[in-house]
Amino acid sequence: MNAPSQRWTVVRLGTSQTLAWASSYYLPAMLAEPMARDLGVATSAVFAAFSVALIVSALLGPMAGHTIDRHGGRPVLLATNVLFAAGLTALALAQGPVGLFAAWVLIGVAMGSGLYEAAFSTLVRLYADGARSAITGITLLAGFASTVGWPLSAWMEGAYGWRGACLGWAALHLLVGMPLNAWLPRATTLPRDITATGHQPSQAITTHVPPPTSPRRTAGLLSFVFAATWFISTAMAAHLPRVLQTSGMPLHTAVAVAALVGPAQVVARLLEFGLLRRVHPLASARLAAMAHPLGGALLMAVGGPAGALFTVLHGAGNGILTIAKGTLPLVLFGPLGYGVRQGLLMVPARVAQAFAPVLFGMLLDATGTAAVGLTAALGLAAALALWVLRPAPVAPPRKFPHT
């Protein structure tokens, strides 16, 4: 595929990813309280249902990745638009806790086959070793999911109620998401023995990345890195304003400073897309993993005056590490079997993500700012794991055939 066509693929897939994230991962922040009031349950029950959705998505990730490896991403992503629409409609029709949890389970099925891992696998299936810049482009666009999703959810809830907001998101999946995913390039069918085994039987499709000398060890280290960094990311997404408050900031200042995370992520991803695109992804990931521990150490030592620097460092590191979740499996293992491998590597991360808000919240209640010591230690451990890994030799990129 030529460069202009690849750019259009990134635009379409990035826009559909923004919709997917805004209508699932970022939905409870705006709708959990009115949803809980109307259904007669505690707000914590809504977040518990959301955690169940994350666990469901973790369990289904490898299956979705295997399907993308075999058939390409377009049919899978089109199916997830239907699943998202069905789950959001079921949520709008829920009348109690049973309906609430059932709807989030359905949304979890869509999340397991329709968020970043599926998008990354789709790009690798199309562009093989040349997918790194496309993965970065996807995260640049979808990095605005909260910026778009939170105000739009709030506006729809104010105008039509939370049920109307859910129906509005469902309609957007059918009217916007489906056409965007339908316009993605169609991947050709891989030879039968590749799709069945994940190994290359001939020179029909080749990759410059040799298998790691210790594939299980490499996979274990990557799984740990992804789980640790997703725990940190989700904990901060749920509690960053409170963390800043406990460090001595007043509420309005803490909220304003916490808003720096989004711009910091986008700037870091632009840096990855520009200056760091010639640097091995493992090198940029190592630097990024050190950002949160450094910021955490400053926050615990200095307190509130270091809050803005902590927030910017956390956001910048998280922005690049999100890209690394897509690029590291590619450069360390190669494109063959990428989808199912990506799904397996992310299972611990999804489980850690599901429990991060409640576990970190309990620790924050008990210890205050010192709770950041846990996330800083996890970030440092992830950085050390990345330093243990060694990059594979670099060779000219190749592409899968496609139409």
C-alpha positions as CSV (number, residue, x, y, z in Angstrom):
1,M,0.0,0.0,0.0
2,N,1.3,3.4,-0.9
3,A,1.9,6.1,1.7
4,P,-1.2,8.3,1.0
5,S,-3.4,5.2,1.2
6,Q,-1.7,4.2,4.5
7,R,-2.4,7.7,5.8
8,W,-6.1,7.4,4.9
9,T,-6.2,4.0,6.7
10,V,-4.8,5.7,9.8
11,V,-7.3,8.5,9.7
12,R,-10.3,6.1,9.3
13,L,-9.1,3.6,11.9
14,G,-8.0,6.4,14.3
15,T,-11.4,8.0,14.1
16,S,-13.2,4.7,14.7
17,Q,-10.9,4.0,17.6
18,T,-11.7,7.4,19.1
19,L,-15.4,6.5,18.9
20,A,-14.8,3.0,20.4
21,W,-12.8,4.4,23.4
22,A,-15.1,7.3,24.0
23,S,-18.2,5.1,24.1
24,S,-16.7,2.4,26.4
25,Y,-13.6,3.1,28.5
26,Y,-14.5,6.8,29.0
27,L,-18.2,6.4,29.4
28,P,-18.5,5.7,33.2
29,A,-16.7,8.9,34.2
30,M,-19.7,11.0,32.9
31,L,-22.6,8.6,33.2
32,A,-21.9,6.4,36.3
33,E,-23.6,8.7,38.8
34,P,-26.9,9.4,36.9
35,M,-26.9,5.7,35.9
36,A,-26.6,4.6,39.5
37,R,-29.3,7.0,40.7
38,D,-31.8,5.9,38.1
39,L,-31.1,2.2,38.6
40,G,-31.1,2.4,42.4
41,V,-27.6,1.0,42.8
42,A,-24.4,2.4,44.3
43,T,-22.0,4.2,41.9
44,S,-19.5,1.6,42.8
45,A,-21.8,-1.0,41.3
46,V,-21.5,0.7,37.9
47,F,-17.8,0.7,38.1
48,A,-17.8,-2.9,39.2
49,A,-19.8,-3.7,36.1
50,F,-17.2,-1.8,34.1
51,S,-14.5,-3.9,35.7
52,V,-16.3,-7.1,34.6
53,A,-16.3,-5.7,31.1
54,L,-12.6,-5.2,31.3
55,I,-12.1,-8.8,32.4
56,V,-14.3,-10.1,29.7
57,S,-12.3,-8.1,27.2
58,A,-9.1,-9.6,28.5
59,L,-10.3,-13.2,28.1
60,L,-11.5,-12.6,24.5
61,G,-8.4,-10.6,23.3
62,P,-6.4,-13.7,22.1
63,M,-9.4,-15.1,20.1
64,A,-10.0,-11.7,18.4
65,G,-6.3,-11.5,17.6
66,H,-6.3,-15.0,16.1
67,T,-9.2,-14.1,13.9
68,I,-7.5,-10.9,12.7
69,D,-4.4,-13.0,11.9
70,R,-6.5,-15.2,9.7
71,H,-8.9,-12.9,8.1
72,G,-7.7,-9.3,8.6
73,G,-9.1,-6.6,10.8
74,R,-12.0,-5.2,8.8
75,P,-14.6,-8.0,9.4
76,V,-13.7,-8.1,13.1
77,L,-13.9,-4.3,13.6
78,L,-17.2,-4.2,11.7
79,A,-18.6,-6.8,14.0
80,T,-17.5,-4.8,17.0
81,N,-19.5,-1.8,15.8
82,V,-22.6,-4.0,16.0
83,L,-21.6,-5.3,19.4
84,F,-20.9,-1.9,20.8
85,A,-24.3,-0.7,19.5
86,A,-26.1,-3.7,20.9
87,G,-24.3,-3.4,24.3
88,L,-25.0,0.4,24.6
89,T,-28.6,-0.1,23.6
90,A,-28.9,-2.9,26.2
91,L,-27.4,-0.5,28.8
92,A,-30.0,2.2,27.8
93,L,-32.8,-0.3,28.4
94,A,-31.4,-1.7,31.7
95,Q,-33.9,-1.6,34.6
96,G,-31.7,-2.9,37.4
97,P,-28.4,-4.4,38.4
98,V,-28.9,-7.6,36.3
99,G,-29.5,-5.6,33.1
100,L,-26.6,-3.3,34.0
101,F,-24.1,-6.1,34.4
102,A,-25.4,-8.0,31.3
103,A,-25.0,-4.9,29.2
104,W,-21.5,-4.3,30.3
105,V,-20.6,-7.9,29.6
106,L,-21.7,-7.4,26.0
107,I,-19.7,-4.1,25.8
108,G,-16.8,-6.0,27.2
109,V,-17.0,-8.5,24.3
110,A,-16.8,-5.5,21.9
111,M,-13.9,-4.0,23.9
112,G,-12.0,-7.2,23.7
113,S,-12.1,-7.2,19.9
114,G,-12.5,-3.5,19.1
115,L,-9.9,-1.4,21.0
116,Y,-6.2,-0.7,20.5
117,E,-5.0,-4.4,20.4
118,A,-7.4,-5.1,17.5
119,A,-6.4,-1.9,15.7
120,F,-2.7,-2.6,16.1
121,S,-3.2,-6.2,14.8
122,T,-5.2,-4.8,11.8
123,L,-2.3,-2.5,10.9
124,V,0.4,-5.3,11.3
125,R,-1.8,-7.6,9.2
126,L,-1.8,-5.0,6.4
127,Y,1.7,-3.5,6.7
128,A,3.8,-6.1,8.6
129,D,7.1,-4.6,9.7
130,G,6.1,-1.2,8.3
131,A,3.3,-0.7,10.8
132,R,5.2,1.3,13.4
133,S,4.3,4.8,12.1
134,A,0.7,3.8,11.5
135,I,0.4,2.5,15.1
136,T,1.7,5.9,16.3
137,G,-0.8,7.7,14.1
138,I,-3.7,5.7,15.5
139,T,-2.7,6.6,19.1
140,L,-2.3,10.2,18.1
141,L,-5.9,10.4,16.9
142,A,-7.5,8.2,19.6
143,G,-5.5,10.1,22.2
144,F,-8.3,12.6,22.0
145,A,-11.0,10.1,22.9
146,S,-11.5,11.6,26.4
147,T,-11.3,15.1,25.0
148,V,-14.1,14.3,22.6
149,G,-16.0,11.7,24.6
150,W,-16.4,13.4,28.0
151,P,-18.0,16.6,26.7
152,L,-20.2,14.8,24.2
153,S,-21.4,12.3,26.8
154,A,-22.1,15.2,29.2
155,W,-24.0,17.1,26.5
156,M,-26.1,14.1,25.5
157,E,-26.8,13.3,29.2
158,G,-27.9,16.8,29.9
159,A,-30.1,17.0,26.8
160,Y,-31.5,13.5,26.7
161,G,-30.6,11.7,29.9
162,W,-28.0,9.0,30.4
163,R,-30.2,6.5,28.5
164,G,-30.4,8.9,25.5
165,A,-26.6,9.3,25.7
166,C,-26.1,5.5,25.5
167,L,-28.5,5.4,22.5
168,G,-26.6,8.3,20.9
169,W,-23.3,6.5,21.1
170,A,-24.9,3.3,19.8
171,A,-26.2,5.3,16.8
172,L,-22.7,6.7,16.1
173,H,-21.3,3.2,16.0
174,L,-23.8,2.3,13.3
175,L,-23.7,5.5,11.3
176,V,-20.1,6.5,11.7
177,G,-18.0,3.6,13.0
178,M,-19.3,1.0,10.6
179,P,-18.7,3.0,7.4
180,L,-15.2,4.0,8.6
181,N,-14.2,0.4,9.3
182,A,-15.9,-0.8,6.1
183,W,-13.5,1.5,4.1
184,L,-10.4,-0.2,5.6
185,P,-8.3,-2.2,3.1
186,R,-9.1,-5.8,2.7
187,A,-6.3,-8.1,3.7
188,T,-5.6,-11.1,1.5
189,T,-5.9,-14.6,2.9
190,L,-2.7,-16.0,4.2
191,P,-1.4,-19.4,3.1
192,R,-3.3,-22.1,5.1
193,D,-0.2,-23.4,6.9
194,I,0.7,-19.9,8.1
195,T,-2.8,-19.2,9.5
196,A,-3.0,-22.5,11.1
197,T,0.4,-22.6,12.8
198,G,1.6,-19.0,12.8
199,H,4.9,-20.2,11.2
200,Q,6.2,-19.3,7.7
201,P,6.3,-22.3,5.4
202,S,7.8,-20.6,2.4
203,Q,9.0,-17.3,1.1
204,A,5.6,-16.1,0.1
205,I,5.6,-13.8,3.2
206,T,8.8,-13.0,5.0
207,T,9.8,-11.0,8.0
208,H,13.2,-9.5,9.0
209,V,12.7,-10.2,12.7
210,P,14.2,-13.5,13.9
211,P,12.5,-15.2,16.9
212,P,13.9,-14.2,20.3
213,T,16.5,-16.6,21.7
214,S,14.2,-17.1,24.8
215,P,10.6,-16.4,23.5
216,R,8.9,-17.4,26.7
217,R,11.1,-15.2,28.8
218,T,10.6,-12.3,26.4
219,A,6.9,-12.8,26.4
220,G,6.8,-13.0,30.2
221,L,8.8,-9.8,30.5
222,L,6.6,-8.0,28.0
223,S,3.4,-9.2,29.8
224,F,4.8,-7.9,33.1
225,V,5.7,-4.5,31.5
226,F,2.2,-4.1,30.0
227,A,0.4,-5.2,33.2
228,A,2.5,-2.8,35.4
229,T,2.1,0.2,33.1
230,W,-1.6,-0.3,32.5
231,F,-2.1,-0.6,36.3
232,I,-0.4,2.7,36.7
233,S,-2.2,4.3,33.8
234,T,-5.7,3.2,35.0
235,A,-4.9,4.1,38.6
236,M,-3.9,7.6,37.6
237,A,-6.9,8.0,35.2
238,A,-9.2,7.3,38.1
239,H,-7.5,9.1,40.9
240,L,-5.0,11.7,39.7
241,P,-7.0,14.7,40.9
242,R,-7.2,13.1,44.4
243,V,-3.5,12.3,44.3
244,L,-2.7,15.9,43.7
245,Q,-5.1,17.0,46.4
246,T,-3.4,14.8,49.0
247,S,-0.1,16.4,48.0
248,G,-1.4,19.8,49.1
249,M,-3.2,21.2,46.1
250,P,-6.7,22.8,46.4
251,L,-9.4,21.0,44.4
252,H,-9.7,23.5,41.5
253,T,-6.0,23.6,41.0
254,A,-5.7,19.8,41.2
255,V,-8.4,19.4,38.5
256,A,-6.7,22.0,36.2
257,V,-3.2,20.3,36.7
258,A,-4.6,16.8,36.1
259,A,-5.9,18.1,32.7
260,L,-2.3,18.4,31.6
261,V,-2.1,14.6,31.1
262,G,-3.9,14.7,27.7
263,P,-1.6,17.4,26.1
264,A,1.5,15.7,27.6
265,Q,0.5,12.4,26.0
266,V,-0.2,14.0,22.6
267,V,3.1,15.9,22.7
268,A,5.0,12.8,23.6
269,R,3.4,10.8,20.8
270,L,4.3,13.6,18.3
271,L,7.8,13.3,19.5
272,E,7.7,9.6,18.9
273,F,6.2,10.2,15.5
274,G,9.0,12.7,14.6
275,L,12.3,12.7,16.4
276,L,12.1,9.2,17.9
277,R,10.8,7.4,14.8
278,R,14.4,6.5,13.9
279,V,15.1,5.2,17.4
280,H,14.4,1.6,18.3
281,P,11.0,1.3,20.1
282,L,12.7,-0.5,22.9
283,A,14.9,2.5,23.6
284,S,12.0,5.0,23.6
285,A,10.0,2.6,25.9
286,R,12.9,2.4,28.4
287,L,13.0,6.2,28.7
288,A,9.2,6.4,28.9
289,A,9.0,3.8,31.6
290,M,11.3,6.0,33.8
291,A,9.0,9.1,33.6
292,H,6.4,8.1,36.1
293,P,8.8,6.8,38.8
294,L,10.9,10.0,38.4
295,G,7.7,12.2,38.7
296,G,6.5,10.1,41.7
297,A,9.7,10.5,43.5
298,L,9.6,14.2,43.1
299,L,5.9,14.4,44.2
300,M,6.6,12.4,47.4
301,A,9.7,14.4,48.2
302,V,8.5,17.9,47.3
303,G,4.7,17.7,47.5
304,G,2.2,20.0,45.8
305,P,4.8,22.2,44.0
306,A,6.0,19.2,42.0
307,G,2.4,18.2,41.1
308,A,2.5,19.8,37.6
309,L,5.8,18.2,36.8
310,F,4.6,14.8,38.0
311,T,1.5,15.1,35.9
312,V,3.4,16.0,32.7
313,L,6.0,13.3,33.2
314,H,3.3,10.7,33.8
315,G,1.4,11.8,30.8
316,A,4.4,11.9,28.5
317,G,5.6,8.4,29.6
318,N,2.1,6.9,29.3
319,G,1.7,8.4,25.8
320,I,4.8,6.7,24.5
321,L,4.2,3.4,26.4
322,T,0.8,3.1,24.7
323,I,2.6,3.0,21.4
324,A,5.1,0.6,22.8
325,K,2.3,-1.9,23.5
326,G,1.8,-2.1,19.8
327,T,5.4,-1.8,18.5
328,L,7.4,-3.9,20.9
329,P,5.7,-7.3,20.1
330,L,6.2,-6.4,16.4
331,V,9.9,-5.7,16.6
332,L,10.7,-8.5,19.1
333,F,8.7,-11.3,17.5
334,G,7.8,-10.1,14.0
335,P,4.4,-9.7,12.3
336,L,3.5,-13.4,11.9
337,G,1.0,-14.4,14.5
338,Y,1.0,-10.9,15.9
339,G,-2.7,-10.7,16.6
340,V,-3.0,-13.8,18.8
341,R,0.3,-13.0,20.5
342,Q,-0.8,-9.4,21.2
343,G,-4.0,-10.7,22.7
344,L,-2.2,-13.2,25.0
345,L,0.4,-10.6,26.1
346,M,-2.4,-8.1,27.1
347,V,-4.4,-10.5,29.2
348,P,-2.5,-9.7,32.5
349,A,-2.7,-6.0,31.6
350,R,-6.5,-6.0,31.2
351,V,-6.9,-7.8,34.5
352,A,-4.6,-5.4,36.2
353,Q,-6.5,-2.5,34.6
354,A,-9.8,-3.9,36.0
355,F,-8.6,-3.9,39.6
356,A,-6.4,-0.8,39.5
357,P,-9.0,1.8,40.4
358,V,-10.3,0.0,43.6
359,L,-6.9,-1.2,44.8
360,F,-5.1,2.1,44.3
361,G,-8.1,4.0,45.7
362,M,-7.9,1.9,48.9
363,L,-4.2,2.5,49.3
364,L,-4.7,6.2,48.6
365,D,-7.3,6.3,51.4
366,A,-5.0,4.6,53.8
367,T,-1.6,6.3,53.0
368,G,-2.3,9.5,51.1
369,T,0.4,10.6,48.7
370,A,2.6,7.7,49.8
371,A,0.4,5.5,47.6
372,V,2.3,6.9,44.6
373,G,5.2,4.9,45.9
374,L,3.5,1.7,44.7
375,T,3.0,3.0,41.2
376,A,6.5,4.4,41.1
377,A,7.9,1.1,42.2
378,L,5.8,-0.7,39.5
379,G,7.1,1.8,36.9
380,L,10.7,1.2,38.0
381,A,10.2,-2.6,37.8
382,A,8.8,-2.2,34.3
383,A,11.8,-0.1,33.3
384,L,14.2,-2.7,34.6
385,A,12.3,-5.4,32.7
386,L,12.7,-3.4,29.5
387,W,16.4,-3.0,30.1
388,V,16.7,-6.7,30.3
389,L,15.2,-7.2,26.8
390,R,17.4,-6.9,23.8
391,P,16.3,-5.5,20.4
392,A,16.3,-7.8,17.3
393,P,18.4,-6.9,14.3
394,V,16.9,-4.3,12.0
395,A,16.4,-5.0,8.3
396,P,14.4,-3.3,5.5
397,P,10.6,-3.6,6.2
398,R,8.4,-5.9,4.2
399,K,4.7,-5.9,3.7
400,F,2.0,-8.5,3.6
401,P,0.2,-8.6,0.2
402,H,-3.2,-6.9,0.3
403,T,-5.8,-5.3,-1.9
